[in-house]
Amino acid sequence: MNLITQPTIEKKDGKEIILDAKSDYLPGEDILKRQTDIVRDFVIAQNFRDRVWSEFNDSTLIDRANKDQWMFNGNTPIGSGDPNESWKANTVNPMTRNRSISIMAHLIQAYLYPSIIAQNEQSEEDKEASVVFSDLVEWSLEQAEYSKKMMNMLYAFISEPLVCVKVDYVNAKRKIKRILEEEKDGKKWEWEEIDDEEFGGFQLDVVPYDEIYFGNVHETDLQKQPFIVTRRILDFTQAEIKYGNLPNWGYVKPGLYTFLNVNDNTFYEKGDEDITDNKVYEDIYYNRWADLELVFVNGILVHNDPDRPMQRADKRYPFAETGYELIHNRFIYKKSLISKLASTQIDLNDLWNAVKDMARYQATPATFSYGFEEMDSSVVIPGMNTNTQSKEAGVVPINNGSDITGAMNVIKMLENTQYDSSQAPLQSGMANQGQQTKYEIQRLEANAQTVLGLSGEMLAHLVKQIGELQLGLVLQHLPVTDIDKITDTDATLKFMPVVMNKIQNGKKINKKIEFTDKMPQSEEEEEKMSFEILDEESTKGMSIARMNPEIMEKMKFLVKVEPTFTDRATKMSKAINLYDRMLANPLAVQNPQVLEAITRDLLLAQIVPGEEYKYLPSGEQPIEEMAKNIMAKSQEPKTNININSKLAPAKEGAEI
């Protein structure tokens, strides 16, 4: 896809005539000036896209990515049309694809998730805020289908020169027909505009490498880019859902792109081979330094505002990026795993086919005959006979003396090279033959962590960016407020709660985060609220947290984002080994409470997370048990202890 559309020009009588039809889109001078500047930036970005880079082995970005895609898919190259060559094997060794898939499977096991931690571990306020924000970020990522989108991220991480993820919040509307209980104006339904849950809300999308354009590919910090442009093709109906209610939508024509010719400052329109009658281009121009976020649909500025600011309150680009390995510390594109394995894969394919050819030749050798009709061939093909004249007759096989052992050894060497270039067999899901000792397994795990160290850091860098961007959206769009007007002069402000599933103290429960500005101002009020919350938790069987929305304004002083790396298989193995050791510890055996904690945390939590309470002696739900204990303590008679009781007797009527 090209950002720049050139007019169709015909020379006539020494003059250049533009054959494209003029558009009826006639914006004002302010939009015209802004669009002229953007066309200039489009040219810069397009030149970067089309340029040949030494970092890509003298290829363009698209050429490099196409080669990687071809190799990842294991596509078979086009065979020779020569009949004498048609017998030769023309297949692809599956080594690179298998290695890539196995590494993706391992990375899925070692799940990465953005965690919110306290900025100051010594501050109770920071720690409490980190717990709430961690839940909010987790909930918002669930709405954006983070775990589902992670597979797409890993696919790009392995096979493409860039992983780019857009973290956004979209206010999407659509019209539906609401069925009426009673007929109105001769109809039993009426149009109603509602929020679109599919296209709206928290969104997490992997942006293909060929849909994002950078203002400077030598700036590796995405947030320092002078500008960023994204272009993608949308169905006209999908675009209408997003932008149909905007001022300039009426100028958008499916299949026709409206472009500005800077030579005469006139808008023209023409068809484009990449969009059909029901498709449109969605171009979004971001400029952090000028604080601009402009949306063009088929070249039309749909918001009709040339100074429309960036929609994120933190004024950050809504993108996170990474790649498998760095190519250069001054190049934003990365080296994919497929590109890294490409050289050995080419050699593997050649030897792979050569061995198959030799094996086929040995199974069906060519023959040499003499004394029969004249037959001749310049190529020795398996199973083919070559005849020559002779007084005697006979047929003998042709032995070319080929030995495939050497070729097989080279193939093994190339496979080992690919292992060294990616990661150890054990961690990729392919254990070596035979039993391994504990030391061997630990050595293989350490080797895998060493080889994957850089790429693991690259993936963690992506997750950290996603967490920071998502936290910014949570602060901007939560809590969602609703105003229920009771009278013209009376209104109540309601903050919508967030409800999510959590595992707490070995029990799967619902957790609700309530936003309220009516927080306790004294110890008595705080104690009263605590009992109210405990009573509500016990009644509803859920965990409840209350938070003042004002604290969200000073979030950056309270919490920070760090990626959490969780290798599920290794974590379970270590936990169970620790469980066995703790059972052999005499100090733990003598304490029933410690044994219960060991069983819950090191055994049951690994195998049946969220169901541990079923197998514990009490069998109580944690919230109910906590509420009963606190309520029981509150009903005990209060005792006032006089520090001078040993010196003087208590007064009559005094509480003891």
C-alpha positions as CSV (number, residue, x, y, z in Angstrom):
1,M,0.0,0.0,0.0
2,N,1.3,3.4,-1.0
3,L,0.5,6.5,1.1
4,I,1.0,8.7,-1.9
5,T,-1.5,8.9,-4.7
6,Q,-0.3,10.5,-7.9
7,P,-2.7,12.2,-10.4
8,T,-3.2,10.6,-13.8
9,I,-1.6,13.1,-16.3
10,E,-1.8,13.3,-20.0
11,K,0.4,15.6,-22.1
12,K,-1.5,17.5,-24.8
13,D,-0.1,20.4,-26.8
14,G,2.8,20.6,-24.4
15,K,0.6,21.0,-21.4
16,E,-0.1,18.5,-18.6
17,I,-3.7,17.7,-18.1
18,I,-5.0,15.8,-15.0
19,L,-7.5,13.2,-16.1
20,D,-8.9,12.4,-12.7
21,A,-12.2,13.9,-11.7
22,K,-12.3,16.7,-9.2
23,S,-13.7,16.0,-5.9
24,D,-16.7,17.8,-4.4
25,Y,-14.7,17.9,-1.1
26,L,-13.7,21.6,-0.7
27,P,-12.3,22.1,2.8
28,G,-11.3,25.5,4.2
29,E,-7.8,27.0,4.1
30,D,-6.9,25.7,7.6
31,I,-7.6,22.1,6.5
32,L,-5.8,22.6,3.2
33,K,-2.7,23.9,4.9
34,R,-2.7,21.0,7.4
35,Q,-3.2,18.4,4.7
36,T,-0.3,19.9,2.7
37,D,2.0,19.4,5.6
38,I,0.7,15.8,6.1
39,V,1.3,15.0,2.4
40,R,5.0,16.1,3.0
41,D,5.2,13.7,5.9
42,F,3.5,10.9,3.9
43,V,6.3,11.2,1.3
44,I,9.0,10.9,4.0
45,A,7.4,7.8,5.5
46,Q,6.8,6.2,2.1
47,N,10.5,6.8,1.1
48,F,11.6,4.9,4.2
49,R,9.3,2.1,3.3
50,D,10.5,1.7,-0.3
51,R,14.2,2.2,0.5
52,V,16.7,-0.7,0.3
53,W,18.5,-1.3,3.6
54,S,21.8,-3.0,4.3
55,E,20.2,-4.1,7.6
56,F,17.9,-6.2,5.5
57,N,20.7,-7.6,3.4
58,D,20.1,-5.0,0.7
59,S,16.3,-5.6,0.6
60,T,13.4,-3.4,1.3
61,L,11.2,-3.9,4.3
62,I,8.5,-5.6,2.3
63,D,10.9,-7.9,0.4
64,R,12.5,-9.0,3.7
65,A,9.2,-9.7,5.3
66,N,7.9,-11.6,2.3
67,K,11.0,-13.8,2.4
68,D,10.5,-14.5,6.1
69,Q,6.8,-15.3,5.5
70,W,7.6,-17.7,2.7
71,M,10.1,-19.5,4.8
72,F,7.9,-19.6,7.9
73,N,5.0,-21.2,5.9
74,G,7.4,-23.7,4.3
75,N,6.2,-22.9,0.8
76,T,7.6,-25.1,-1.9
77,P,9.6,-23.2,-4.6
78,I,8.5,-23.3,-8.2
79,G,10.0,-26.3,-9.9
80,S,12.0,-26.4,-13.1
81,G,10.1,-26.8,-16.4
82,D,12.9,-28.9,-17.9
83,P,11.8,-32.5,-18.3
84,N,15.3,-33.7,-17.4
85,E,15.1,-31.9,-14.1
86,S,11.5,-32.8,-13.2
87,W,12.6,-36.0,-11.4
88,K,14.6,-34.1,-8.8
89,A,13.1,-33.5,-5.3
90,N,11.7,-30.0,-4.8
91,T,10.7,-30.0,-1.2
92,V,11.4,-27.9,1.9
93,N,13.0,-29.1,5.1
94,P,10.5,-28.3,7.9
95,M,13.2,-27.6,10.5
96,T,12.7,-23.8,10.7
97,R,8.9,-23.9,10.9
98,N,9.0,-26.7,13.6
99,R,11.6,-24.8,15.6
100,S,9.5,-21.6,15.4
101,I,6.2,-23.3,16.4
102,S,7.9,-25.1,19.4
103,I,9.4,-21.8,20.6
104,M,6.0,-20.2,20.4
105,A,4.6,-23.0,22.5
106,H,7.3,-22.5,25.1
107,L,6.7,-18.8,25.2
108,I,3.0,-19.4,25.7
109,Q,3.9,-21.6,28.7
110,A,6.1,-18.9,30.1
111,Y,3.3,-16.4,30.2
112,L,4.1,-12.7,30.4
113,Y,1.7,-10.3,32.0
114,P,2.1,-6.6,33.1
115,S,2.0,-6.3,36.9
116,I,1.4,-3.1,38.8
117,I,3.7,-2.7,41.8
118,A,4.1,-0.1,44.5
119,Q,6.4,2.8,43.7
120,N,7.5,2.8,47.3
121,E,7.2,-0.6,49.1
122,Q,7.4,1.1,52.5
123,S,4.2,3.1,51.8
124,E,0.9,1.6,52.7
125,E,-0.9,4.0,50.4
126,D,1.3,2.9,47.5
127,K,0.8,-0.8,48.2
128,E,-3.0,-0.4,48.5
129,A,-3.1,1.6,45.2
130,S,-1.0,-1.0,43.4
131,V,-3.4,-3.8,44.4
132,V,-6.4,-1.9,43.0
133,F,-4.7,-0.7,39.9
134,S,-3.4,-4.2,39.2
135,D,-6.9,-5.5,39.3
136,L,-8.2,-2.7,37.1
137,V,-5.5,-3.3,34.5
138,E,-6.1,-7.0,34.6
139,W,-9.9,-6.4,34.1
140,S,-9.4,-4.0,31.2
141,L,-6.9,-6.4,29.5
142,E,-9.5,-9.1,29.8
143,Q,-12.0,-6.9,28.0
144,A,-9.4,-6.4,25.3
145,E,-8.8,-10.2,25.1
146,Y,-5.1,-9.9,26.0
147,S,-4.5,-13.7,26.4
148,K,-6.1,-14.3,22.9
149,K,-4.1,-11.5,21.3
150,M,-0.9,-12.8,22.8
151,M,-0.8,-15.6,20.2
152,N,-0.9,-13.0,17.5
153,M,1.9,-11.1,19.1
154,L,4.1,-14.2,19.4
155,Y,3.4,-15.0,15.7
156,A,4.7,-11.6,14.7
157,F,7.5,-11.9,17.3
158,I,8.8,-15.0,15.6
159,S,8.2,-14.3,11.9
160,E,8.0,-10.6,11.2
161,P,10.5,-7.7,11.4
162,L,8.4,-5.8,13.9
163,V,5.8,-6.5,16.6
164,C,3.5,-3.5,17.0
165,V,0.5,-3.5,19.3
166,K,-2.1,-0.7,19.4
167,V,-3.5,-0.1,22.9
168,D,-6.6,2.0,22.6
169,Y,-10.0,2.9,23.9
170,V,-12.7,3.4,21.3
171,N,-16.2,5.0,21.6
172,A,-18.0,3.2,18.9
173,K,-21.7,3.6,18.2
174,R,-24.2,1.7,16.0
175,K,-27.9,1.8,15.4
176,I,-30.2,-1.0,16.2
177,K,-34.0,-1.5,15.9
178,R,-35.5,-1.6,19.4
179,I,-38.8,-3.6,19.5
180,L,-41.6,-1.7,21.2
181,E,-44.2,-3.1,23.4
182,E,-46.8,-0.9,21.8
183,E,-47.0,0.2,18.2
184,K,-45.7,3.8,17.6
185,D,-46.3,5.8,14.4
186,G,-47.5,2.6,12.7
187,K,-44.3,0.6,13.7
188,K,-43.5,-1.8,16.4
189,W,-39.8,-0.8,16.4
190,E,-37.7,2.3,16.4
191,W,-34.1,3.2,15.7
192,E,-31.8,3.5,18.8
193,E,-28.1,4.3,19.0
194,I,-26.1,2.1,21.4
195,D,-22.5,1.5,22.3
196,D,-20.9,-1.1,20.0
197,E,-19.2,-3.7,22.3
198,E,-17.3,-5.4,19.5
199,F,-15.6,-2.3,18.0
200,G,-15.7,-0.2,21.2
201,G,-14.3,-0.2,24.7
202,F,-10.7,-1.3,25.5
203,Q,-9.0,-2.5,22.3
204,L,-5.8,-4.4,21.9
205,D,-4.8,-5.0,18.3
206,V,-1.6,-6.3,16.6
207,V,-0.7,-3.8,13.9
208,P,0.9,-5.5,10.9
209,Y,4.4,-4.3,10.0
210,D,3.1,-3.0,6.6
211,E,0.3,-0.9,8.1
212,I,2.5,1.4,10.2
213,Y,4.8,4.1,8.9
214,F,7.5,5.9,10.9
215,G,8.8,9.4,10.6
216,N,12.4,8.2,11.4
217,V,13.4,4.6,11.3
218,H,16.7,5.4,13.0
219,E,14.8,6.5,16.2
220,T,14.4,3.2,18.2
221,D,12.3,4.8,21.0
222,L,8.8,4.8,19.5
223,Q,7.6,7.6,21.8
224,K,10.3,9.9,20.3
225,Q,9.1,9.4,16.7
226,P,8.4,12.8,15.0
227,F,5.2,11.3,13.6
228,I,3.5,8.0,13.0
229,V,1.0,7.0,10.3
230,T,-1.1,3.9,10.2
231,R,-3.0,2.8,7.1
232,R,-5.4,-0.2,6.9
233,I,-8.2,-1.3,4.7
234,L,-11.7,-1.5,6.3
235,D,-15.0,-2.7,5.1
236,F,-17.2,0.3,4.4
237,T,-19.8,-0.9,6.9
238,Q,-17.2,-1.2,9.6
239,A,-15.9,2.3,8.9
240,E,-19.4,3.7,9.0
241,I,-19.9,2.2,12.5
242,K,-16.8,4.0,13.7
243,Y,-17.1,7.3,11.8
244,G,-20.6,7.5,10.3
245,N,-21.8,10.1,12.8
246,L,-18.9,12.6,12.0
247,P,-19.3,15.8,10.0
248,N,-17.4,14.9,6.8
249,W,-18.6,11.3,6.5
250,G,-20.9,12.2,3.6
251,Y,-17.8,12.9,1.4
252,V,-16.5,9.4,1.8
253,K,-17.0,7.2,-1.2
254,P,-16.2,3.5,-1.1
255,G,-13.7,2.5,-3.8
256,L,-12.7,6.1,-4.5
257,Y,-9.7,7.7,-2.8
258,T,-9.7,11.5,-2.5
259,F,-6.2,13.0,-2.7
260,L,-4.7,16.5,-2.7
261,N,-2.5,17.6,-5.6
262,V,-0.1,20.0,-4.0
263,N,0.8,21.6,-7.3
264,D,-2.7,23.2,-7.7
265,N,-4.1,22.7,-4.2
266,T,-7.0,20.8,-5.6
267,F,-8.6,17.6,-4.4
268,Y,-9.2,14.8,-6.9
269,E,-10.6,11.3,-6.6
270,K,-9.6,8.1,-8.3
271,G,-10.0,4.4,-8.0
272,D,-7.4,2.3,-6.2
273,E,-6.5,-1.3,-6.9
274,D,-6.2,-2.2,-3.2
275,I,-9.8,-1.1,-2.4
276,T,-13.0,-2.3,-4.1
277,D,-16.4,-0.8,-4.1
278,N,-17.1,-1.8,-0.5
279,K,-13.6,-1.0,1.0
280,V,-12.0,2.2,2.3
281,Y,-8.6,3.3,3.5
282,E,-8.4,4.4,7.2
283,D,-5.3,6.6,7.6
284,I,-4.5,7.9,11.1
285,Y,-1.8,10.6,11.5
286,Y,-0.2,10.9,14.9
287,N,2.1,13.8,15.8
288,R,3.0,13.9,19.5
289,W,5.0,17.1,19.3
290,A,2.2,19.0,17.6
291,D,-0.4,17.1,19.6
292,L,-2.3,15.9,16.6
293,E,-4.4,12.8,15.9
294,L,-6.1,13.1,12.6
295,V,-8.3,10.5,10.9
296,F,-8.7,10.3,7.2
297,V,-11.1,7.8,5.5
298,N,-10.4,7.6,1.8
299,G,-8.5,10.9,2.1
300,I,-11.4,12.7,3.8
301,L,-10.6,14.4,7.2
302,V,-13.8,12.9,8.9
303,H,-13.6,15.0,12.1
304,N,-13.3,18.3,10.1
305,D,-10.8,19.5,12.7
306,P,-7.3,20.1,11.5
307,D,-6.1,20.7,15.1
308,R,-7.7,17.6,16.7
309,P,-5.5,16.7,19.7
310,M,-4.3,13.3,20.6
311,Q,-7.1,11.4,22.3
312,R,-4.9,9.9,25.1
313,A,-4.8,12.1,28.2
314,D,-1.1,11.1,28.8
315,K,-0.3,12.3,25.2
316,R,1.6,9.1,24.3
317,Y,1.5,7.3,21.0
318,P,-0.9,4.4,21.5
319,F,1.6,1.8,20.3
320,A,4.0,-0.7,21.9
321,E,6.7,-2.3,19.8
322,T,9.5,-4.9,19.9
323,G,11.0,-7.7,17.9
324,Y,12.9,-11.0,18.3
325,E,16.4,-9.5,18.2
326,L,18.0,-6.1,17.5
327,I,19.6,-5.6,14.1
328,H,21.2,-2.3,15.0
329,N,20.8,0.0,18.0
330,R,19.8,2.8,15.6
331,F,17.2,0.8,13.6
332,I,13.6,0.5,14.7
333,Y,13.0,-2.7,12.8
334,K,14.2,-6.0,14.2
335,K,15.5,-9.3,13.1
336,S,12.9,-12.1,13.2
337,L,13.8,-15.6,14.3
338,I,12.9,-16.8,10.8
339,S,15.4,-14.3,9.3
340,K,18.0,-15.5,11.7
341,L,17.6,-19.1,10.7
342,A,17.3,-18.3,6.9
343,S,20.9,-19.1,5.9
344,T,21.0,-22.6,7.5
345,Q,17.5,-23.3,6.2
346,I,18.6,-22.6,2.6
347,D,21.5,-25.1,3.0
348,L,19.2,-27.6,4.6
349,N,16.8,-27.5,1.7
350,D,19.6,-28.1,-0.8
351,L,21.1,-31.0,1.1
352,W,17.6,-32.3,2.0
353,N,16.7,-32.6,-1.7
354,A,20.1,-33.9,-2.7
355,V,19.8,-36.8,-0.1
356,K,16.4,-37.6,-1.4
357,D,17.7,-37.6,-5.0
358,M,20.6,-39.9,-4.0
359,A,18.3,-42.3,-2.1
360,R,15.9,-42.4,-5.0
361,Y,18.8,-43.1,-7.4
362,Q,20.0,-45.9,-5.3
363,A,16.5,-47.4,-5.0
364,T,16.0,-47.2,-8.8
365,P,19.4,-47.0,-10.5
366,A,19.8,-46.1,-14.1
367,T,21.0,-48.8,-16.4
368,F,23.4,-49.2,-19.3
369,S,22.5,-51.6,-22.0
370,Y,24.3,-52.8,-25.0
371,G,23.5,-54.9,-28.0
372,F,19.9,-53.5,-28.4
373,E,18.3,-50.8,-30.4
374,E,20.2,-47.5,-30.2
375,M,19.1,-45.3,-27.2
376,D,21.0,-42.3,-25.8
377,S,20.5,-39.6,-23.2
378,S,22.7,-36.9,-22.0
379,V,21.2,-37.0,-18.4
380,V,21.3,-40.1,-16.2
381,I,17.8,-40.2,-14.6
382,P,16.9,-42.8,-12.0
383,G,15.3,-45.8,-13.7
384,M,16.3,-44.6,-17.2
385,N,18.2,-46.9,-19.6
386,T,21.0,-45.7,-21.9
387,N,21.8,-48.1,-24.8
388,T,24.8,-48.5,-27.1
389,Q,25.6,-50.8,-30.0
390,S,27.6,-54.0,-29.3
391,K,28.0,-57.5,-30.7
392,E,27.0,-58.8,-27.3
393,A,23.9,-58.0,-25.4
394,G,23.5,-57.2,-21.7
395,V,22.1,-54.7,-19.1
396,V,24.1,-53.4,-16.1
397,P,23.2,-50.9,-13.4
398,I,25.1,-47.7,-13.3
399,N,26.8,-47.1,-9.9
400,N,27.8,-43.5,-9.4
401,G,29.6,-44.3,-6.2
402,S,27.3,-41.9,-4.2
403,D,27.3,-42.1,-0.4
404,I,24.6,-40.3,1.5
405,T,26.4,-40.6,4.9
406,G,28.4,-37.4,4.4
407,A,25.3,-35.5,3.4
408,M,23.4,-36.8,6.4
409,N,26.2,-35.6,8.7
410,V,26.1,-32.2,7.2
411,I,22.3,-32.1,7.7
412,K,22.8,-33.0,11.3
413,M,25.4,-30.2,11.7
414,L,23.0,-27.7,10.2
415,E,20.2,-28.8,12.5
416,N,22.5,-28.4,15.5
417,T,23.3,-24.9,14.3
418,Q,19.6,-24.1,14.2
419,Y,19.3,-25.4,17.8
420,D,22.2,-23.1,18.9
421,S,20.6,-20.2,17.1
422,S,17.3,-20.5,18.8
423,Q,17.2,-22.5,22.0
424,A,17.8,-25.9,23.7
425,P,15.6,-28.9,22.6
426,L,14.2,-29.5,26.1
427,Q,12.8,-25.9,26.4
428,S,11.4,-26.1,22.9
429,G,9.2,-29.1,23.7
430,M,11.6,-31.7,22.2
431,A,13.5,-33.6,24.9
432,N,16.6,-35.6,23.9
433,Q,16.5,-39.3,23.7
434,G,17.0,-41.2,26.9
435,Q,16.7,-40.2,30.5
436,Q,18.3,-37.0,31.7
437,T,19.7,-36.5,35.2
438,K,18.6,-33.6,37.3
439,Y,21.9,-31.8,36.5
440,E,21.4,-32.3,32.8
441,I,17.9,-30.9,32.9
442,Q,19.1,-27.9,35.0
443,R,21.9,-27.3,32.5
444,L,19.5,-27.4,29.5
445,E,17.2,-25.0,31.3
446,A,20.1,-22.6,32.0
447,N,21.2,-22.9,28.4
448,A,17.7,-22.1,27.1
449,Q,17.5,-19.1,29.4
450,T,20.9,-17.9,28.2
451,V,20.0,-18.2,24.5
452,L,16.5,-16.7,25.0
453,G,17.8,-14.1,27.4
454,L,17.9,-11.3,24.8
455,S,14.7,-12.2,23.0
456,G,13.0,-12.7,26.4
457,E,14.0,-9.2,27.4
458,M,12.6,-8.0,24.1
459,L,9.3,-9.6,24.8
460,A,9.3,-8.3,28.3
461,H,9.9,-4.8,26.9
462,L,6.7,-5.1,24.9
463,V,4.6,-6.3,27.8
464,K,5.9,-3.4,30.0
465,Q,4.9,-0.9,27.3
466,I,1.4,-2.5,27.0
467,G,1.0,-2.3,30.8
468,E,2.0,1.4,30.9
469,L,-0.4,2.3,28.0
470,Q,-3.2,0.3,29.5
471,L,-2.8,1.9,32.9
472,G,-3.1,5.3,31.2
473,L,-6.4,4.3,29.6
474,V,-7.7,3.0,32.9
475,L,-6.9,6.3,34.6
476,Q,-8.6,8.2,31.7
477,H,-11.7,6.1,31.2
478,L,-12.4,4.6,34.6
479,P,-14.4,5.2,36.7
480,V,-17.2,5.6,34.2
481,T,-19.7,8.0,35.6
482,D,-23.5,8.1,35.2
483,I,-25.7,11.0,36.2
484,D,-29.2,10.1,37.1
485,K,-31.2,13.4,37.1
486,I,-33.9,13.2,39.7
487,T,-35.1,16.8,39.3
488,D,-33.9,19.8,37.4
489,T,-31.9,21.0,40.5
490,D,-31.0,17.6,42.1
491,A,-28.6,15.1,40.6
492,T,-26.6,12.2,42.0
493,L,-23.2,11.2,40.6
494,K,-22.7,7.4,40.4
495,F,-19.4,5.7,39.6
496,M,-19.9,2.4,37.9
497,P,-18.2,-0.5,39.7
498,V,-15.8,-3.1,38.2
499,V,-16.6,-6.8,38.8
500,M,-14.0,-9.5,37.9
501,N,-13.1,-13.1,38.8
502,K,-10.1,-13.5,41.1
503,I,-8.4,-16.2,43.1
504,Q,-8.1,-15.1,46.7
505,N,-6.8,-17.3,49.5
506,G,-7.4,-20.4,47.5
507,K,-10.9,-19.6,46.4
508,K,-12.3,-18.5,43.1
509,I,-14.5,-15.5,43.9
510,N,-15.9,-12.4,42.4
511,K,-14.1,-9.2,43.3
512,K,-15.8,-5.8,43.0
513,I,-14.0,-2.5,43.0
514,E,-16.3,0.4,44.0
515,F,-15.4,4.1,43.3
516,T,-16.8,6.5,45.9
517,D,-15.9,10.0,47.1
518,K,-17.5,9.3,50.5
519,M,-14.4,7.9,52.2
520,P,-14.1,7.7,56.0
521,Q,-12.6,10.8,57.7
522,S,-12.0,9.3,61.2
523,E,-11.0,5.9,62.8
524,E,-14.6,5.4,63.9
525,E,-15.9,5.9,60.4
526,E,-13.2,3.7,59.0
527,E,-14.1,0.9,61.4
528,K,-17.8,1.3,60.6
529,M,-17.1,1.0,56.8
530,S,-14.9,-2.1,57.4
531,F,-17.8,-3.9,59.1
532,E,-20.2,-2.8,56.4
533,I,-17.9,-4.2,53.7
534,L,-17.4,-7.4,55.6
535,D,-21.1,-7.9,56.0
536,E,-21.7,-7.2,52.3
537,E,-18.9,-9.6,51.4
538,S,-20.3,-12.4,53.5
539,T,-23.8,-11.9,52.1
540,K,-22.8,-11.7,48.5
541,G,-19.8,-14.1,48.6
542,M,-17.4,-11.6,46.9
543,S,-14.4,-9.5,47.8
544,I,-15.1,-5.7,47.8
545,A,-12.6,-2.9,47.6
546,R,-13.5,0.8,47.8
547,M,-11.4,3.5,46.2
548,N,-11.5,7.2,46.0
549,P,-11.3,8.2,42.3
550,E,-9.3,11.2,43.2
551,I,-6.3,9.0,43.9
552,M,-6.2,8.1,40.2
553,E,-5.0,11.6,39.5
554,K,-1.7,11.0,41.3
555,M,-1.3,7.4,40.1
556,K,2.2,8.0,38.7
557,F,3.5,8.8,42.1
558,L,2.1,5.6,43.6
559,V,2.7,2.7,41.2
560,K,4.8,1.5,38.3
561,V,4.6,-1.3,35.7
562,E,6.8,-4.4,35.5
563,P,6.4,-7.5,33.4
564,T,5.8,-10.7,35.2
565,F,7.5,-13.8,33.7
566,T,5.8,-17.0,34.8
567,D,7.1,-20.3,33.5
568,R,4.2,-22.6,34.4
569,A,6.0,-26.0,34.1
570,T,9.1,-24.9,35.9
571,K,7.1,-23.1,38.6
572,M,5.0,-26.2,39.3
573,S,8.1,-28.5,39.4
574,K,9.9,-26.2,41.8
575,A,6.8,-25.9,44.0
576,I,6.3,-29.6,44.3
577,N,10.0,-30.2,45.0
578,L,9.8,-27.6,47.8
579,Y,6.6,-29.3,49.1
580,D,8.4,-32.6,49.4
581,R,11.3,-31.0,51.3
582,M,9.0,-29.1,53.6
583,L,7.2,-32.3,54.6
584,A,10.6,-33.8,55.6
585,N,11.3,-30.7,57.8
586,P,10.6,-31.6,61.5
587,L,9.8,-27.9,62.3
588,A,7.0,-27.9,59.7
589,V,5.6,-31.3,60.6
590,Q,5.1,-30.2,64.2
591,N,2.9,-27.3,63.3
592,P,-0.5,-28.1,61.8
593,Q,-1.1,-24.6,60.5
594,V,2.2,-24.6,58.7
595,L,1.4,-28.0,57.1
596,E,-2.0,-26.6,56.0
597,A,-0.2,-23.6,54.4
598,I,2.3,-25.9,52.7
599,T,-0.4,-28.1,51.3
600,R,-2.4,-25.1,50.1
601,D,0.4,-23.0,48.5
602,L,2.9,-25.6,47.2
603,L,0.6,-28.4,46.2
604,L,-3.1,-27.6,45.7
605,A,-2.5,-24.1,44.3
606,Q,-0.3,-25.6,41.5
607,I,-2.8,-28.3,40.5
608,V,-6.2,-26.9,41.4
609,P,-5.8,-23.1,41.6
610,G,-8.9,-21.5,43.2
611,E,-10.2,-24.8,44.6
612,E,-7.8,-25.3,47.5
613,Y,-10.3,-24.5,50.2
614,K,-12.3,-27.7,49.3
615,Y,-9.4,-29.9,50.5
616,L,-8.6,-28.0,53.7
617,P,-9.9,-29.0,57.2
618,S,-12.2,-26.0,57.6
619,G,-13.7,-26.1,54.1
620,E,-14.9,-22.5,54.7
621,Q,-14.9,-19.9,52.0
622,P,-12.2,-17.3,52.9
623,I,-14.5,-14.3,53.0
624,E,-17.2,-16.0,55.2
625,E,-14.5,-17.4,57.5
626,M,-12.9,-14.0,57.9
627,A,-16.2,-12.3,58.5
628,K,-17.2,-14.8,61.2
629,N,-13.9,-14.3,63.0
630,I,-14.1,-10.6,63.0
631,M,-17.8,-10.5,64.0
632,A,-17.0,-13.0,66.8
633,K,-14.3,-10.7,68.1
634,S,-16.5,-7.7,67.9
635,Q,-19.1,-9.4,70.1
636,E,-16.6,-10.2,72.9
637,P,-16.8,-8.0,76.0
638,K,-14.4,-5.2,75.9
639,T,-11.6,-5.1,78.5
640,N,-9.9,-2.0,79.6
641,I,-6.5,-2.7,81.1
642,N,-5.2,-0.3,83.7
643,I,-1.4,-0.2,83.5
644,N,-1.4,0.6,87.2
645,S,-3.6,-2.3,88.2
646,K,-0.8,-4.0,90.2
647,L,-0.5,-0.9,92.3
648,A,-4.2,0.0,92.9
649,P,-7.4,-2.0,92.8
650,A,-10.0,-1.3,90.2
651,K,-12.7,1.0,91.0
652,E,-16.2,-0.3,91.6
653,G,-18.1,-0.5,88.4
654,A,-15.0,-0.3,86.2
655,E,-14.7,-2.7,83.2
656,I,-12.1,-5.4,83.6
